Amino acid sequence: MVTWQAMAGETIPREMKRLVVTSPGNGVSVADCTVEVQTVPTPRPKPGEVLIKVVAAPVNPSDYGGWYKSSPKSTAYPMPMGKEGCGVVVASAGYEGGLMWGMTSSFRCPIGTNVGFVITDPASQGSYSEYVAVSALTGAFPMPPDVPIEDCASFFVNPYTAVGIIDTAQRAGSTRALVNTAAASQLGQMLNRLAIARGDIEIINVVRRKEQGELLEGLGAKHVIVTGEGGNDDDDDADSWKAKLKAKVADLGATCAFDAVSGDMTGHLLDCMPRGGVVYLYGVLAGRAGGIDPLDLIYRRKRLDAFYLSSWLHEGGTMRMIPRMLSAGGTVNSGLRSPDGWCRTEFADTTMEGAHAEIVRLLGTSITGKKLRIRFDGR
């Protein structure tokens, strides 16, 4: 029999509210989606799970990218929204079937612990909810007790990706430097701060606009390539900025690039890599990759690969995943502790009811400066 315990003084309601996409509209934009606040039963934690009262959840591109790409006839609707967030463990299930689950729930995430969480079953629940139930082993991550829990909302996708990118680059032989595109994003800023804190690798930042480069230089970035559109006049031609990028790559010994843009940028990056270099795709801001010279792949032994956070974490199976997660978690938590920590995030707050309108509004402007955060604590 499964039993569960709740935090003293905490009344857990039978029902809760969450955000769902009920229709993708015409299937071409976030603005066309129909988003509703839905009332559903509050989840009950299963063996090995904890129930989290959600304080805040960030809005990531990886969240809203899939809301409108399914067929209007898809059975995926209503679609729960959100993949990560933060909150407080308010209940945990009893356990069956072994000591591991009990030790995990009792010692790693006891009731009352401030945690970040990741949704591992997005078909059944999302992080834009008042409560979530997740695995105490793979879905909940204790946060530093001296950091306001709402400031840990973006603890996972961006910070762990930054750690994973550097680890992937160094294991691929790019031990002194790597190239990153869309580098003024919140992730790009984190990546630069992490590299500066580590002191053992340089980031060659590729951005579209001069002001984005200035933002990164203000963080201490040493290497910025502006591709055009608001940059210097002589950067408008791809041959010009590519010559600068090739010189940086050669000077710093970079052998790999991480591309969040795709489109023609992928081919440009591959052209700038040395013989045997690799371009890792991890975003599709400009659509399908193009402009690739087959001779780079055939004769110069360059290659295309992909970086996906979940694949990096699980690489090598459970025995390697656990120490990798613990190591990355220690790095991330240390970066959350200080107001000047490397993985701090600047947020713009909204409510559950106002989230859809704010997402649509921000997509029509520059969202480099802050990440949208949905608050569930009434603040």
C-alpha positions as CSV (number, residue, x, y, z in Angstrom):
1,M,0.0,0.0,0.0
2,V,1.3,3.5,-0.9
3,T,1.1,6.1,1.8
4,W,2.2,9.7,1.7
5,Q,3.0,12.4,4.1
6,A,2.4,16.1,3.9
7,M,4.2,19.0,5.4
8,A,3.0,20.0,8.8
9,G,0.5,22.9,8.5
10,E,0.2,22.5,4.7
11,T,-3.3,22.0,3.3
12,I,-3.0,20.4,-0.1
13,P,-6.1,21.1,-2.2
14,R,-8.0,18.4,-4.1
15,E,-7.8,20.5,-7.2
16,M,-5.3,23.0,-8.7
17,K,-4.9,25.3,-11.7
18,R,-2.5,24.9,-14.6
19,L,-1.9,26.4,-18.0
20,V,-2.6,24.3,-21.1
21,V,-2.7,24.8,-24.8
22,T,-6.1,23.7,-26.0
23,S,-5.6,24.4,-29.7
24,P,-2.6,25.3,-32.0
25,G,-4.8,27.6,-34.1
26,N,-3.5,27.6,-37.6
27,G,-0.2,26.0,-36.4
28,V,2.2,28.7,-37.4
29,S,2.8,30.9,-34.3
30,V,2.5,31.1,-30.5
31,A,0.0,33.9,-31.0
32,D,-2.4,31.6,-32.8
33,C,-2.5,29.1,-29.9
34,T,-5.5,29.0,-27.6
35,V,-4.2,29.0,-24.0
36,E,-6.4,28.4,-21.0
37,V,-6.2,28.1,-17.3
38,Q,-7.5,24.6,-16.5
39,T,-8.7,23.2,-13.2
40,V,-7.6,19.6,-12.6
41,P,-7.1,17.2,-9.7
42,T,-3.9,17.9,-7.7
43,P,-1.4,15.1,-8.5
44,R,-0.6,12.5,-5.8
45,P,3.0,11.4,-5.6
46,K,3.7,7.8,-6.5
47,P,6.4,5.7,-4.8
48,G,9.7,7.5,-5.2
49,E,8.1,10.8,-6.0
50,V,7.6,14.1,-4.2
51,L,4.8,16.7,-4.5
52,I,6.1,20.2,-5.1
53,K,4.2,23.4,-4.5
54,V,5.3,25.5,-7.4
55,V,6.7,29.0,-6.7
56,A,7.8,30.0,-10.2
57,A,8.5,28.6,-13.7
58,P,10.5,30.2,-16.6
59,V,9.4,30.5,-20.2
60,N,12.0,28.9,-22.4
61,P,12.0,28.7,-26.2
62,S,12.0,24.9,-25.9
63,D,8.7,25.3,-24.0
64,Y,6.7,27.3,-26.5
65,G,8.3,25.9,-29.7
66,G,6.1,22.8,-29.7
67,W,2.8,24.4,-28.7
68,Y,1.7,25.2,-32.3
69,K,3.6,22.6,-34.4
70,S,1.3,19.7,-33.8
71,S,-1.6,19.0,-36.2
72,P,-4.8,20.7,-35.2
73,K,-6.3,17.2,-35.1
74,S,-3.5,16.0,-32.7
75,T,-4.6,14.1,-29.7
76,A,-1.9,16.0,-27.7
77,Y,-4.4,18.7,-26.8
78,P,-5.0,20.0,-24.1
79,M,-1.2,20.2,-23.9
80,P,0.4,20.9,-20.5
81,M,2.9,23.8,-20.6
82,G,6.3,24.2,-19.2
83,K,9.3,22.0,-18.5
84,E,11.1,23.3,-15.5
85,G,10.5,25.4,-12.4
86,C,11.1,25.7,-8.6
87,G,9.2,25.3,-5.4
88,V,8.9,23.6,-2.1
89,V,8.5,19.9,-1.4
90,V,5.2,19.7,0.5
91,A,4.5,15.9,0.4
92,S,6.3,12.7,-0.4
93,A,5.0,9.2,-1.1
94,G,5.8,6.1,0.9
95,Y,7.8,3.6,-1.0
96,E,7.6,0.1,-2.2
97,G,10.2,-2.1,-3.8
98,G,13.5,-1.2,-2.2
99,L,15.6,1.0,-0.1
100,M,16.7,3.4,-2.9
101,W,13.4,5.1,-3.3
102,G,12.9,5.6,0.4
103,M,16.4,7.0,0.9
104,T,16.1,9.2,-2.1
105,S,12.8,10.8,-0.9
106,S,13.8,11.0,2.8
107,F,17.4,12.2,2.5
108,R,17.8,13.9,-0.8
109,C,14.4,15.8,-0.9
110,P,12.8,15.7,2.5
111,I,9.6,17.6,3.1
112,G,10.2,21.3,3.3
113,T,13.2,21.3,0.9
114,N,13.5,24.1,-1.6
115,V,14.0,22.4,-5.0
116,G,14.2,23.0,-8.7
117,F,12.3,20.5,-10.7
118,V,12.2,19.1,-14.3
119,I,9.2,17.6,-15.9
120,T,10.0,14.2,-17.3
121,D,6.5,13.2,-18.5
122,P,5.3,16.3,-20.4
123,A,2.2,14.6,-21.7
124,S,0.7,14.4,-18.3
125,Q,1.8,17.5,-16.5
126,G,3.7,20.8,-17.1
127,S,5.6,23.2,-14.9
128,Y,3.1,26.0,-15.4
129,S,1.0,24.4,-12.6
130,E,0.3,25.1,-8.9
131,Y,1.6,21.6,-8.0
132,V,3.7,18.9,-9.7
133,A,4.7,15.4,-8.7
134,V,8.2,14.3,-9.9
135,S,10.8,11.7,-9.2
136,A,12.9,12.5,-6.1
137,L,15.9,11.0,-7.9
138,T,15.7,12.4,-11.4
139,G,13.2,15.1,-11.3
140,A,13.9,17.2,-8.2
141,F,17.1,19.0,-7.4
142,P,17.8,20.6,-4.0
143,M,18.5,24.3,-4.3
144,P,20.9,26.3,-2.1
145,P,18.9,27.2,1.1
146,D,20.4,30.7,1.2
147,V,19.0,31.7,-2.3
148,P,15.4,32.9,-2.6
149,I,13.7,30.0,-4.2
150,E,12.0,32.1,-6.9
151,D,15.4,33.1,-8.2
152,C,16.1,29.4,-8.9
153,A,13.3,29.2,-11.6
154,S,15.8,28.8,-14.5
155,F,18.2,26.5,-12.6
156,F,18.1,23.7,-15.2
157,V,17.8,24.2,-19.0
158,N,20.2,27.1,-19.4
159,P,22.8,26.5,-16.6
160,Y,23.1,22.7,-17.3
161,T,23.3,23.4,-21.0
162,A,26.2,25.8,-20.4
163,V,28.0,23.2,-18.3
164,G,27.3,20.5,-20.9
165,I,28.5,22.6,-23.8
166,I,31.9,23.2,-22.2
167,D,32.2,19.6,-21.3
168,T,31.3,18.4,-24.8
169,A,33.7,20.9,-26.4
170,Q,36.6,19.8,-24.2
171,R,35.9,16.1,-24.7
172,A,35.8,16.8,-28.5
173,G,39.3,18.3,-28.3
174,S,38.4,22.0,-28.2
175,T,40.2,22.6,-24.9
176,R,41.1,26.3,-25.3
177,A,38.1,27.8,-27.0
178,L,34.7,27.2,-28.6
179,V,32.4,29.2,-30.9
180,N,28.8,29.9,-29.9
181,T,26.0,31.6,-31.9
182,A,23.1,33.7,-30.7
183,A,25.6,34.5,-28.0
184,A,23.8,37.4,-26.4
185,S,20.9,35.2,-25.2
186,Q,20.5,34.4,-21.5
187,L,22.2,31.1,-22.2
188,G,25.0,32.8,-24.1
189,Q,25.6,35.2,-21.2
190,M,25.7,32.4,-18.7
191,L,28.2,30.5,-20.9
192,N,30.5,33.5,-20.9
193,R,30.3,34.0,-17.2
194,L,30.9,30.3,-16.6
195,A,34.0,30.4,-18.9
196,I,35.3,33.4,-17.1
197,A,34.8,31.8,-13.7
198,R,36.5,28.6,-14.8
199,G,39.4,30.4,-16.5
200,D,40.4,27.5,-18.7
201,I,38.4,28.1,-21.9
202,E,37.5,31.1,-24.1
203,I,34.2,31.7,-25.8
204,I,34.1,33.2,-29.4
205,N,30.8,34.9,-29.5
206,V,28.8,35.3,-32.7
207,V,26.0,37.9,-32.6
208,R,23.9,39.8,-35.2
209,R,23.9,43.3,-33.7
210,K,26.5,45.7,-32.4
211,E,24.6,46.3,-29.1
212,Q,24.5,42.6,-28.4
213,G,28.3,42.5,-28.7
214,E,28.6,45.5,-26.4
215,L,26.4,43.7,-23.8
216,L,28.7,40.7,-23.9
217,E,31.8,42.8,-23.7
218,G,30.3,44.5,-20.6
219,L,30.2,41.0,-19.0
220,G,33.9,40.5,-19.7
221,A,33.7,38.7,-23.1
222,K,37.0,39.1,-25.0
223,H,36.0,37.7,-28.4
224,V,32.9,39.0,-30.2
225,I,32.1,38.7,-33.9
226,V,29.2,40.9,-35.2
227,T,27.7,39.4,-38.4
228,G,25.7,42.5,-39.5
229,E,22.3,44.1,-39.1
230,G,23.3,47.0,-36.8
231,G,26.9,46.1,-36.7
232,N,29.8,47.9,-38.5
233,D,29.2,48.5,-42.2
234,D,32.1,46.2,-43.2
235,D,30.5,43.4,-41.3
236,D,27.4,43.3,-43.6
237,D,29.2,40.9,-46.0
238,A,29.5,37.3,-44.7
239,D,33.0,37.0,-46.2
240,S,34.1,39.9,-43.9
241,W,32.9,38.5,-40.6
242,K,33.8,35.0,-41.6
243,A,37.4,36.1,-42.2
244,K,37.5,37.5,-38.6
245,L,35.9,34.3,-37.2
246,K,38.4,32.1,-39.0
247,A,41.3,34.2,-37.7
248,K,39.9,33.8,-34.1
249,V,39.4,30.1,-34.5
250,A,42.9,29.6,-35.7
251,D,44.4,31.9,-33.1
252,L,42.6,30.3,-30.1
253,G,42.7,26.7,-31.4
254,A,38.9,26.2,-31.4
255,T,37.9,23.0,-33.1
256,C,34.1,23.1,-32.5
257,A,31.2,25.4,-32.7
258,F,27.7,25.4,-31.1
259,D,24.9,26.7,-33.3
260,A,21.6,27.9,-31.9
261,V,20.7,29.6,-35.2
262,S,20.8,27.0,-37.9
263,G,19.8,28.1,-41.4
264,D,22.8,29.3,-43.4
265,M,24.7,30.0,-40.3
266,T,25.5,26.3,-39.9
267,G,27.3,26.2,-43.3
268,H,29.2,29.4,-42.4
269,L,30.4,27.9,-39.1
270,L,31.4,24.6,-40.8
271,D,33.4,26.6,-43.3
272,C,35.2,28.4,-40.4
273,M,36.1,25.2,-38.6
274,P,39.6,23.7,-39.1
275,R,40.1,20.3,-40.6
276,G,38.4,17.7,-38.4
277,G,36.3,20.3,-36.7
278,V,32.7,19.8,-35.6
279,V,29.5,22.0,-35.5
280,Y,27.0,21.0,-32.9
281,L,23.4,22.1,-33.6
282,Y,21.3,22.9,-30.5
283,G,18.7,25.4,-31.8
284,V,16.7,26.2,-35.0
285,L,16.0,29.9,-34.8
286,A,16.5,30.3,-38.6
287,G,14.9,27.0,-39.6
288,R,16.6,24.1,-41.5
289,A,20.4,24.1,-41.7
290,G,21.8,25.0,-45.1
291,G,24.8,26.3,-47.0
292,I,26.9,23.3,-46.2
293,D,29.8,22.5,-48.5
294,P,29.9,18.7,-49.0
295,L,33.7,18.9,-49.5
296,D,34.0,20.0,-45.9
297,L,32.4,16.7,-44.8
298,I,34.0,14.4,-47.4
299,Y,37.6,15.6,-47.7
300,R,38.2,17.9,-44.7
301,R,36.7,15.4,-42.3
302,K,34.5,18.0,-40.7
303,R,31.2,16.9,-39.2
304,L,27.8,18.0,-38.0
305,D,26.5,16.7,-34.7
306,A,23.8,17.8,-32.2
307,F,23.9,18.8,-28.6
308,Y,20.7,18.0,-26.7
309,L,20.8,18.5,-22.9
310,S,18.9,15.3,-22.0
311,S,21.2,13.2,-24.2
312,W,24.3,14.7,-22.6
313,L,23.0,14.0,-19.1
314,H,22.1,10.4,-19.9
315,E,25.2,9.6,-22.0
316,G,26.8,6.4,-20.9
317,G,23.9,5.1,-18.9
318,T,22.8,5.4,-15.2
319,M,26.2,4.8,-13.7
320,R,27.7,7.7,-15.6
321,M,24.6,9.9,-15.5
322,I,24.4,10.1,-11.7
323,P,27.9,11.4,-11.1
324,R,27.5,13.8,-14.1
325,M,24.3,15.2,-12.7
326,L,25.9,15.6,-9.2
327,S,28.9,17.3,-10.6
328,A,26.9,19.6,-12.8
329,G,24.5,20.3,-9.9
330,G,27.4,21.4,-7.7
331,T,28.6,23.8,-10.4
332,V,25.2,25.2,-10.9
333,N,24.3,25.6,-7.2
334,S,27.6,27.5,-6.6
335,G,26.7,29.8,-9.5
336,L,23.3,30.5,-7.9
337,R,24.6,31.5,-4.5
338,S,25.9,35.0,-5.2
339,P,24.1,38.0,-6.8
340,D,27.1,38.0,-9.1
341,G,27.0,34.2,-9.7
342,W,27.6,32.9,-13.2
343,C,24.1,31.4,-13.6
344,R,22.0,34.2,-12.3
345,T,19.1,35.2,-14.5
346,E,17.3,38.5,-14.9
347,F,13.5,37.9,-14.9
348,A,10.4,39.7,-16.0
349,D,7.4,38.4,-14.0
350,T,3.9,37.6,-15.1
351,T,0.9,35.7,-13.7
352,M,-0.6,32.4,-15.0
353,E,-3.5,34.4,-16.5
354,G,-1.3,36.9,-18.2
355,A,1.5,34.5,-19.5
356,H,0.2,34.0,-23.0
357,A,-0.1,37.7,-23.8
358,E,3.3,38.4,-22.4
359,I,5.0,35.6,-24.4
360,V,3.4,36.9,-27.6
361,R,4.4,40.5,-26.7
362,L,8.1,39.6,-25.9
363,L,8.4,37.5,-29.1
364,G,7.8,40.7,-31.1
365,T,10.6,42.6,-29.3
366,S,14.2,41.9,-28.2
367,I,14.1,39.4,-25.4
368,T,17.9,39.4,-24.8
369,G,17.6,41.3,-21.5
370,K,15.3,39.2,-19.3
371,K,13.6,35.9,-19.2
372,L,9.9,35.7,-18.6
373,R,9.0,34.0,-15.3
374,I,5.5,32.9,-14.2
375,R,4.9,33.4,-10.5
376,F,2.6,31.2,-8.5
377,D,3.1,32.7,-5.1
378,G,1.0,35.8,-5.7
379,R,4.0,38.2,-5.9
